[in-house]
Amino acid sequence: MKIVIGFDGAVFNTHKLIQELLDNLKKAGHKSEEFKEIYKKAKTKRSNFDQKEIIDLLIKFDLNNKMEVTTEITSLLEDSDDFIYSDFYKFVNNFRKKDLILFSSGTISFCKEKIEKLKINNFFNKIYITDNRMKKLELIYRKYSTERLFFIDDRASEIDQAERLLTGIVTIKIERSRGVCSNLKSERTNFVIKNLSQAEKIINELTSKDAYAFSLK
């Protein structure tokens, strides 16, 4: 068994980070609407929060708060444990490290910074940061072709693509309360959940059935 879990949306609370960033910029005298517009434009290029895209857009629009946004993001990440979902630790502690794979996309340096500051590296057998998530997921799928593969993510398009292309993969779409991608519905996912506790229950039930079926052979 291998469990591939998306970082943003399943593990990291991107919505909370954005809201705190907006609040801090507003206190510093900047219009939150200005940053919201930049953030929306950044998300048309990437589906997760990405520091480099936002800073590049700030430069493009010649806005004076570029350095302050950079400073605020860095400062917030110093307390990045505040942005990890509370059910994460119970979930990873109830599975073997060798079965857990973390999956993230975006600017490599920023993703690594978030993950390192969270100190969650040791919970995972592998951590993949990639600009082409489906290509990497296909490589993981082929590498562990003899094992049951679970994919937990909040992005409907990638869940649907995985379900369409990777025969036998178990797709689990997580729709967190106020999650960035929760309003986009999957057409093909095997399961829809609200938290990782529900994912744990599904995985345990399916793997128990696998073990039972194997015992009957």
C-alpha positions as CSV (number, residue, x, y, z in Angstrom):
1,M,0.0,0.0,0.0
2,K,1.1,3.5,-0.8
3,I,-0.8,6.7,0.2
4,V,-0.1,9.8,-1.9
5,I,-1.3,13.0,-0.2
6,G,-1.4,16.5,-1.6
7,F,0.3,19.1,0.6
8,D,-1.8,22.3,0.0
9,G,-5.4,21.7,0.9
10,A,-5.0,18.4,2.7
11,V,-2.1,19.1,5.0
12,F,-1.4,22.8,4.8
13,N,-4.2,25.4,5.4
14,T,-3.6,27.8,2.5
15,H,-6.8,29.7,3.1
16,K,-5.7,30.6,6.7
17,L,-2.2,31.7,5.4
18,I,-3.8,34.0,2.8
19,Q,-6.3,35.5,5.4
20,E,-3.5,36.2,7.9
21,L,-1.4,37.8,5.1
22,L,-4.3,40.0,4.1
23,D,-4.9,41.1,7.7
24,N,-1.3,42.0,8.2
25,L,-1.1,43.9,4.9
26,K,-4.2,45.8,5.8
27,K,-2.8,46.8,9.2
28,A,0.3,48.0,7.3
29,G,-1.9,50.4,5.4
30,H,-2.4,48.5,2.1
31,K,-5.7,47.7,0.5
32,S,-6.5,44.0,0.8
33,E,-8.5,44.2,-2.4
34,E,-5.2,45.0,-4.2
35,F,-3.5,41.8,-3.0
36,K,-6.7,39.7,-3.5
37,E,-6.6,40.7,-7.2
38,I,-2.9,39.7,-7.5
39,Y,-3.6,36.4,-5.8
40,K,-6.4,35.6,-8.2
41,K,-4.2,36.3,-11.1
42,A,-1.5,34.1,-9.6
43,K,-3.9,31.2,-9.2
44,T,-4.8,31.3,-12.9
45,K,-1.2,30.1,-13.5
46,R,-1.0,27.7,-10.6
47,S,-3.7,26.1,-8.5
48,N,-1.9,26.5,-5.2
49,F,-0.5,29.4,-3.3
50,D,2.9,30.3,-4.7
51,Q,5.2,33.0,-3.4
52,K,7.2,33.5,-6.5
53,E,4.2,34.0,-8.7
54,I,2.7,36.6,-6.4
55,I,6.0,38.5,-6.0
56,D,6.5,38.4,-9.8
57,L,3.0,39.9,-10.3
58,L,3.7,42.6,-7.7
59,I,6.8,43.6,-9.7
60,K,4.8,43.5,-13.0
61,F,2.1,45.8,-11.5
62,D,4.8,48.0,-10.0
63,L,3.2,48.0,-6.6
64,N,5.1,49.4,-3.6
65,N,4.3,46.7,-1.2
66,K,6.4,44.0,-2.9
67,M,9.0,43.8,-0.2
68,E,6.4,43.9,2.6
69,V,4.5,41.0,1.1
70,T,7.7,39.0,0.9
71,T,8.6,39.9,4.5
72,E,5.1,39.1,5.7
73,I,5.1,35.7,4.0
74,T,8.5,34.8,5.5
75,S,7.4,36.0,8.9
76,L,4.1,34.0,8.8
77,L,6.0,30.9,7.9
78,E,8.1,31.1,11.0
79,D,4.9,30.0,12.8
80,S,3.9,27.7,9.9
81,D,2.8,25.0,12.3
82,D,-0.3,27.1,12.9
83,F,-1.3,26.4,9.3
84,I,-1.2,22.6,9.5
85,Y,-4.6,20.9,9.8
86,S,-5.1,19.5,13.2
87,D,-6.0,16.0,12.0
88,F,-2.7,15.6,10.1
89,Y,-0.6,14.2,12.9
90,K,-3.1,11.5,14.0
91,F,-3.4,10.4,10.3
92,V,0.3,10.0,9.6
93,N,1.0,8.4,13.0
94,N,-1.6,5.7,12.2
95,F,0.2,4.6,9.1
96,R,3.7,3.3,8.4
97,K,6.2,5.9,7.2
98,K,7.2,3.7,4.2
99,D,3.6,3.9,2.9
100,L,3.3,7.7,3.0
101,I,4.2,10.0,0.1
102,L,3.8,13.8,0.2
103,F,3.0,15.5,-3.0
104,S,3.4,19.3,-3.7
105,S,3.7,21.7,-6.6
106,G,4.9,25.2,-7.2
107,T,8.2,27.0,-6.8
108,I,10.6,24.3,-5.4
109,S,12.4,26.7,-3.0
110,F,9.1,28.0,-1.5
111,C,7.5,24.5,-1.2
112,K,10.7,23.2,0.5
113,E,10.7,26.1,2.9
114,K,7.1,25.5,4.0
115,I,7.6,21.8,4.4
116,E,10.9,22.2,6.3
117,K,9.5,24.8,8.6
118,L,6.6,22.5,9.4
119,K,9.1,19.8,10.3
120,I,7.0,17.0,8.8
121,N,9.7,15.5,6.5
122,N,10.2,12.5,8.8
123,F,6.6,11.4,8.5
124,F,7.1,10.5,4.8
125,N,9.0,7.9,2.9
126,K,9.1,10.2,-0.1
127,I,8.4,13.9,-0.8
128,Y,7.8,15.1,-4.4
129,I,7.7,18.7,-5.4
130,T,6.9,19.0,-9.1
131,D,5.5,21.4,-11.7
132,N,3.9,18.4,-13.5
133,R,1.9,16.6,-10.9
134,M,0.2,14.1,-13.2
135,K,3.4,13.0,-14.8
136,K,5.0,12.5,-11.4
137,L,1.8,10.6,-10.2
138,E,2.1,8.3,-13.2
139,L,5.7,7.6,-12.3
140,I,4.7,6.7,-8.7
141,Y,1.8,4.6,-10.0
142,R,4.2,2.6,-12.2
143,K,6.9,2.3,-9.5
144,Y,4.4,0.8,-7.0
145,S,2.3,-1.1,-9.6
146,T,2.1,-4.2,-7.4
147,E,0.6,-2.2,-4.4
148,R,-2.8,-0.6,-3.7
149,L,-2.3,3.1,-4.4
150,F,-4.4,5.8,-2.7
151,F,-4.4,9.4,-3.8
152,I,-5.8,12.1,-1.5
153,D,-6.0,15.6,-3.0
154,D,-8.3,18.6,-3.2
155,R,-8.0,19.4,-6.9
156,A,-11.0,18.0,-8.9
157,S,-9.2,18.1,-12.2
158,E,-6.3,16.0,-11.1
159,I,-8.4,13.6,-9.2
160,D,-10.5,13.1,-12.3
161,Q,-7.5,12.7,-14.5
162,A,-5.9,10.2,-12.2
163,E,-9.1,8.2,-12.1
164,R,-9.4,8.2,-15.8
165,L,-5.7,7.3,-16.6
166,L,-4.5,5.1,-13.7
167,T,-6.5,1.9,-13.5
168,G,-7.0,0.7,-9.9
169,I,-5.9,3.8,-8.1
170,V,-8.2,4.8,-5.3
171,T,-9.0,8.5,-5.5
172,I,-10.1,10.5,-2.4
173,K,-11.1,14.1,-2.9
174,I,-10.8,16.2,0.3
175,E,-13.1,19.1,0.6
176,R,-12.0,21.1,3.7
177,S,-14.3,23.8,5.1
178,R,-13.2,27.0,3.3
179,G,-10.6,25.0,1.4
180,V,-9.2,26.8,-1.7
181,C,-10.4,24.1,-4.1
182,S,-13.4,22.7,-2.2
183,N,-16.0,24.3,-4.4
184,L,-14.7,22.5,-7.5
185,K,-16.5,19.2,-7.7
186,S,-15.0,16.0,-9.0
187,E,-16.9,13.9,-11.6
188,R,-15.0,10.7,-11.1
189,T,-13.6,10.4,-7.6
190,N,-14.2,7.3,-5.6
191,F,-14.7,9.1,-2.3
192,V,-15.4,12.6,-1.1
193,I,-14.3,13.5,2.4
194,K,-14.1,16.5,4.8
195,N,-11.1,15.5,6.8
196,L,-8.2,13.0,7.1
197,S,-10.0,11.0,9.8
198,Q,-12.5,10.0,7.1
199,A,-9.7,9.1,4.7
200,E,-8.1,6.9,7.4
201,K,-11.4,5.0,7.9
202,I,-11.8,4.4,4.1
203,I,-8.2,3.3,3.7
204,N,-8.4,0.9,6.7
205,E,-11.6,-0.6,5.5
206,L,-10.3,-1.2,1.9
207,T,-7.0,-2.6,3.0
208,S,-8.8,-4.9,5.5
209,K,-10.9,-6.2,2.7
210,D,-7.8,-6.8,0.6
211,A,-6.2,-8.8,3.5
212,Y,-9.4,-10.9,3.9
213,A,-9.6,-11.6,0.2
214,F,-5.9,-12.6,0.2
215,S,-6.5,-15.0,3.1
216,L,-9.3,-16.8,1.1
217,K,-6.9,-17.6,-1.8
